[in-house]
Amino acid sequence: MAKLLSDFAVGESGKILSVSGSGAVRRRLFDMGVTPGADVLLRKKAPLGDPIEITIRGYELTLRKAEAACVGMQSAKEAAK
């Protein structure tokens, strides 16, 4: 079952399945390496849930919650089943 990166809990990891969004947002995500097939670890969430910090492709990246909601994920727990 796929879920959005914005719905992940701190410490949860998974693989990117899809990147939605339109125009500049989608292009910006791709430019930062947020592409299908990449492994992601959610490292931190701000107290109100925005922004979030992820580890992707060996570096830390901070995303707004609206940007993270454009990223469809498969949880590592789901993949292991």
Phi and psi restraints in degrees (value plus and minus 20) as a CYANA .aco file:
   2 ALA   PHI    -102.8   -62.8
   2 ALA   PSI     129.2   169.2
   3 LYS   PHI    -163.8  -123.8
   3 LYS   PSI     149.2   189.2
   4 LEU   PHI    -104.5   -64.5
   4 LEU   PSI     130.3   170.3
   5 LEU   PHI     -79.5   -39.5
   5 LEU   PSI     -53.4   -13.4
   6 SER   PHI     -86.0   -46.0
   6 SER   PSI     -38.2     1.8
   7 ASP   PHI    -113.7   -73.7
   7 ASP   PSI     -24.5    15.5
   8 PHE   PHI     -88.4   -48.4
   8 PHE   PSI     132.4   172.4
   9 ALA   PHI    -114.8   -74.8
   9 ALA   PSI     138.9   178.9
  10 VAL   PHI     -79.4   -39.4
  10 VAL   PSI     111.2   151.2
  11 GLY   PHI      72.4   112.4
  11 GLY   PSI     -30.0    10.0
  12 GLU   PHI    -100.5   -60.5
  12 GLU   PSI     123.8   163.8
  13 SER   PHI    -148.3  -108.3
  13 SER   PSI     144.3   184.3
  14 GLY   PHI    -197.3  -157.3
  14 GLY   PSI    -192.9  -152.9
  15 LYS   PHI    -138.5   -98.5
  15 LYS   PSI     119.6   159.6
  16 ILE   PHI     -93.1   -53.1
  16 ILE   PSI     108.1   148.1
  17 LEU   PHI    -118.1   -78.1
  17 LEU   PSI     -60.0   -20.0
  18 SER   PHI    -175.4  -135.4
  18 SER   PSI     138.0   178.0
  19 VAL   PHI    -147.6  -107.6
  19 VAL   PSI      96.2   136.2
  20 SER   PHI    -121.5   -81.5
  20 SER   PSI    -178.1  -138.1
  21 GLY   PHI      79.1   119.1
  21 GLY   PSI     156.4   196.4
  22 SER   PHI    -152.5  -112.5
  22 SER   PSI     130.9   170.9
  23 GLY   PHI      31.6    71.6
  23 GLY   PSI    -140.5  -100.5
  24 ALA   PHI     -84.2   -44.2
  24 ALA   PSI     -55.3   -15.3
  25 VAL   PHI     -85.6   -45.6
  25 VAL   PSI     -68.7   -28.7
  26 ARG   PHI     -82.2   -42.2
  26 ARG   PSI     -64.0   -24.0
  27 ARG   PHI     -82.8   -42.8
  27 ARG   PSI     -61.7   -21.7
  28 ARG   PHI     -82.7   -42.7
  28 ARG   PSI     -63.1   -23.1
  29 LEU   PHI     -81.5   -41.5
  29 LEU   PSI     -65.9   -25.9
  30 PHE   PHI     -81.5   -41.5
  30 PHE   PSI     -61.6   -21.6
  31 ASP   PHI     -82.4   -42.4
  31 ASP   PSI     -49.5    -9.5
  32 MET   PHI    -107.5   -67.5
  32 MET   PSI     -18.1    21.9
  33 GLY   PHI      73.7   113.7
  33 GLY   PSI     -12.8    27.2
  34 VAL   PHI    -104.1   -64.1
  34 VAL   PSI      67.7   107.7
  35 THR   PHI    -149.6  -109.6
  35 THR   PSI     134.9   174.9
  36 PRO   PHI     -75.3   -35.3
  36 PRO   PSI     117.1   157.1
  37 GLY   PHI      78.4   118.4
  37 GLY   PSI     -35.8     4.2
  38 ALA   PHI     -96.7   -56.7
  38 ALA   PSI     122.1   162.1
  39 ASP   PHI    -106.2   -66.2
  39 ASP   PSI     119.6   159.6
  40 VAL   PHI    -152.2  -112.2
  40 VAL   PSI     120.1   160.1
  41 LEU   PHI    -143.0  -103.0
  41 LEU   PSI     105.2   145.2
  42 LEU   PHI    -102.1   -62.1
  42 LEU   PSI      91.1   131.1
  43 ARG   PHI    -107.6   -67.6
  43 ARG   PSI     -66.9   -26.9
  44 LYS   PHI    -165.8  -125.8
  44 LYS   PSI     133.3   173.3
  45 LYS   PHI    -150.4  -110.4
  45 LYS   PSI     118.8   158.8
  46 ALA   PHI     -85.3   -45.3
  46 ALA   PSI     139.8   179.8
  47 PRO   PHI     -72.9   -32.9
  47 PRO   PSI     -55.9   -15.9
  48 LEU   PHI    -116.5   -76.5
  48 LEU   PSI     -10.4    29.6
  49 GLY   PHI      67.1   107.1
  49 GLY   PSI     -16.3    23.7
  50 ASP   PHI    -164.3  -124.3
  50 ASP   PSI      98.8   138.8
  51 PRO   PHI    -109.4   -69.4
  51 PRO   PSI    -199.1  -159.1
  52 ILE   PHI    -141.1  -101.1
  52 ILE   PSI     134.4   174.4
  53 GLU   PHI    -137.3   -97.3
  53 GLU   PSI     108.7   148.7
  54 ILE   PHI    -142.0  -102.0
  54 ILE   PSI     139.7   179.7
  55 THR   PHI    -129.4   -89.4
  55 THR   PSI     104.2   144.2
  56 ILE   PHI    -163.7  -123.7
  56 ILE   PSI     112.4   152.4
  57 ARG   PHI      33.5    73.5
  57 ARG   PSI      14.2    54.2
  58 GLY   PHI      65.1   105.1
  58 GLY   PSI     -12.8    27.2
  59 TYR   PHI    -156.9  -116.9
  59 TYR   PSI     141.9   181.9
  60 GLU   PHI    -110.9   -70.9
  60 GLU   PSI     117.9   157.9
  61 LEU   PHI    -155.7  -115.7
  61 LEU   PSI     115.2   155.2
  62 THR   PHI    -125.2   -85.2
  62 THR   PSI     109.4   149.4
  63 LEU   PHI    -145.0  -105.0
  63 LEU   PSI     128.1   168.1
  64 ARG   PHI     -92.9   -52.9
  64 ARG   PSI     136.3   176.3
  65 LYS   PHI     -81.2   -41.2
  65 LYS   PSI     -56.8   -16.8
  66 ALA   PHI     -84.6   -44.6
  66 ALA   PSI     -56.2   -16.2
  67 GLU   PHI     -89.8   -49.8
  67 GLU   PSI     -62.6   -22.6
  68 ALA   PHI     -84.1   -44.1
  68 ALA   PSI     -47.2    -7.2
  69 ALA   PHI     -92.0   -52.0
  69 ALA   PSI     -29.9    10.1
  70 CYS   PHI    -110.8   -70.8
  70 CYS   PSI     -22.5    17.5
  71 VAL   PHI    -129.1   -89.1
  71 VAL   PSI      92.6   132.6
  72 GLY   PHI    -103.8   -63.8
  72 GLY   PSI     111.2   151.2
  73 MET   PHI    -145.9  -105.9
  73 MET   PSI     137.6   177.6
  74 GLN   PHI    -137.2   -97.2
  74 GLN   PSI      99.4   139.4
  75 SER   PHI     -84.2   -44.2
  75 SER   PSI     125.1   165.1
  76 ALA   PHI     -81.8   -41.8
  76 ALA   PSI     -52.2   -12.2
  77 LYS   PHI     -85.2   -45.2
  77 LYS   PSI     -60.5   -20.5
  78 GLU   PHI     -87.2   -47.2
  78 GLU   PSI     -59.2   -19.2
  79 ALA   PHI     -86.8   -46.8
  79 ALA   PSI     -49.9    -9.9
  80 ALA   PHI     -96.1   -56.1
  80 ALA   PSI     -38.4     1.6
